[in-house]
Amino acid sequence: MKVNQNIDESLVEAFKAGDRKAMASLVKRWHKTFCNKAYWLVKDKDVAKDIAQDSWAIIIDKIDTLKEPRQFKYWAYRIVCNKSMDWLRVQSIKQKNTIGYEIEIQKSTQVVSDNDKLKQQLLKAINDLPRAQKAVIRLFYLESYTIKQISDILDISVGTTKSRLFHAREKLKITLKHRNYEN
């Protein structure tokens, strides 16, 4: 991890000093990861690629404002996450404005094991969380980021990160407990 930060730091500093090839190296190192991060949030490959591309435009434009070049990864992740959240916000508004929009969930006829049912319930419960809590849960449990890293990525305080994680866990407990009684 330290080595990666040192590579990023020297590439950022080289780019700031006028070496255009340094940015090409940064793009080569991080573009796929940024696409994956955006996809993880928006669940649409084409949109994720667009978000990553838009994020690079911002990164290139704003890289001179990056005070700590070794923090490039987290700074850039925050840009990708913010662009993704902006897109999700717009989609949410569009969805609310669509009259008569309904989502039908088709029930599978195949037999599902108890473990698979629990996984499905957990994923559904996570997807039903508010966007901010869902992001923290996914970063913490699925991506294995620390509280500090999540706060850097989402550009929120450590306390806010802890609070969102706590409230998300509580909602999941209540939701899953309630669903188990329904079965």
C-alpha positions in Angstrom: 0.0 0.0 0.0 2.8 2.4 0.9 4.6 1.6 -2.4 1.4 2.4 -4.3 1.1 5.7 -2.5 4.7 6.6 -3.3 4.2 5.8 -7.0 1.0 7.9 -7.1 2.8 10.7 -5.2 5.7 10.8 -7.6 3.3 10.6 -10.6 1.2 13.5 -9.3 4.2 15.6 -8.5 5.7 14.9 -12.0 2.4 15.9 -13.6 2.2 19.1 -11.6 5.8 19.8 -12.8 4.7 19.5 -16.4 5.2 15.8 -17.3 2.1 14.9 -19.3 3.2 11.2 -19.4 2.7 11.1 -15.7 -1.0 11.6 -16.1 -1.1 8.9 -18.7 0.5 6.6 -16.1 -2.0 7.5 -13.5 -4.9 6.9 -15.9 -3.4 3.5 -16.8 -3.0 2.6 -13.1 -6.4 3.8 -11.9 -9.0 3.9 -14.8 -10.2 0.4 -14.5 -10.5 0.7 -10.7 -12.5 3.9 -11.1 -14.8 2.2 -13.6 -15.3 -0.6 -11.1 -16.0 1.8 -8.2 -18.6 3.7 -10.3 -20.2 0.4 -11.5 -20.4 -0.8 -7.9 -22.5 2.3 -7.1 -24.6 2.8 -10.2 -24.8 -0.8 -11.5 -24.6 0.2 -15.2 -21.4 -0.5 -17.1 -21.9 2.2 -19.7 -22.8 4.9 -17.1 -19.8 3.7 -14.9 -17.4 4.3 -17.9 -18.9 7.7 -18.5 -18.6 8.6 -14.8 -15.0 7.5 -14.7 -14.2 9.6 -17.8 -16.0 12.6 -16.3 -14.0 12.0 -13.1 -10.7 12.1 -15.0 -11.7 15.4 -16.5 -12.2 16.8 -13.0 -9.0 15.1 -11.6 -6.9 16.6 -14.4 -8.5 20.0 -13.9 -8.3 20.0 -10.1 -5.0 18.1 -9.5 -3.2 21.3 -8.7 -5.5 21.7 -5.6 -4.4 18.3 -4.2 -2.3 19.3 -1.2 -1.2 15.8 -0.3 -0.2 13.9 -3.5 0.2 10.6 -1.6 -3.6 10.9 -0.9 -4.3 10.8 -4.6 -6.2 7.5 -4.4 -8.7 8.7 -1.8 -9.0 12.1 -3.3 -9.8 10.6 -6.7 -12.1 7.9 -5.2 -14.1 10.8 -3.6 -14.5 12.4 -7.0 -15.7 9.1 -8.6 -18.1 8.5 -5.7 -19.4 12.0 -5.8 -20.0 11.8 -9.6 -21.7 8.4 -9.1 -23.9 9.8 -6.3 -24.8 12.8 -8.5 -25.9 10.4 -11.2 -28.0 8.4 -8.7 -29.6 11.5 -7.4 -30.7 12.5 -10.9 -32.0 9.0 -11.6 -33.9 9.1 -8.4 -35.6 12.4 -9.3 -36.4 11.1 -12.8 -37.9 7.9 -11.2 -40.1 10.0 -8.9 -41.3 12.1 -11.8 -42.3 9.1 -13.9 -46.0 8.5 -13.5 -47.1 5.0 -13.0 -43.6 3.5 -12.9 -43.7 0.1 -11.3 -41.1 -2.5 -10.6 -42.3 -6.1 -10.7 -40.2 -8.6 -8.9 -40.7 -12.0 -10.4 -40.5 -14.9 -8.0 -38.2 -17.7 -8.9 -39.8 -21.1 -9.1 -36.6 -22.9 -8.3 -36.0 -24.2 -4.8 -33.7 -21.9 -2.8 -31.8 -23.1 0.2 -32.2 -21.3 3.6 -28.7 -19.8 3.2 -29.6 -18.4 -0.2 -32.8 -17.0 1.1 -30.9 -15.3 3.9 -28.4 -13.9 1.4 -31.3 -12.6 -0.7 -33.0 -11.0 2.3 -29.7 -9.4 3.4 -29.0 -8.0 -0.1 -32.6 -6.7 -0.3 -32.3 -5.2 3.1 -29.1 -3.5 2.2 -30.6 -2.2 -1.1 -33.5 -0.8 0.8 -31.2 1.3 3.1 -30.9 5.0 2.4 -28.1 5.7 -0.2 -25.6 7.2 2.3 -26.0 4.2 4.7 -25.8 1.7 1.8 -22.6 3.2 0.6 -21.0 3.0 4.0 -22.1 -0.6 4.5 -20.8 -1.7 1.1 -17.5 0.0 1.5 -17.0 -1.4 5.0 -18.2 -5.0 4.6 -17.9 -5.7 0.9 -14.8 -3.6 0.0 -13.1 -4.0 3.5 -12.2 -0.3 3.9 -11.5 1.1 7.3 -13.7 3.8 8.9 -11.0 6.4 8.1 -10.7 5.3 4.5 -14.5 5.5 4.1 -14.6 8.9 5.6 -11.9 10.0 3.1 -13.6 8.4 0.1 -17.0 9.9 0.9 -15.6 13.2 2.2 -17.4 12.9 5.5 -16.1 12.9 9.1 -15.1 9.7 10.9 -18.0 10.4 13.3 -20.5 10.6 10.5 -19.1 7.4 9.0 -19.4 5.6 12.3 -23.0 7.0 12.8 -24.1 5.9 9.3 -22.6 2.4 9.9 -24.3 2.1 13.3 -27.7 3.2 12.0 -27.4 1.0 8.9 -26.6 -2.0 11.1 -29.6 -1.2 13.4 -31.9 -0.9 10.4 -30.6 -4.2 9.0 -31.1 -6.0 12.4 -34.7 -4.7 12.6 -35.5 -5.5 9.0 -34.1 -9.0 9.1 -35.7 -9.8 12.4 -39.0 -8.6 11.1 -38.7 -10.6 7.9 -37.8 -13.8 9.8 -41.0 -13.6 11.7 -42.9 -13.2 8.5 -41.6 -16.5 7.1 
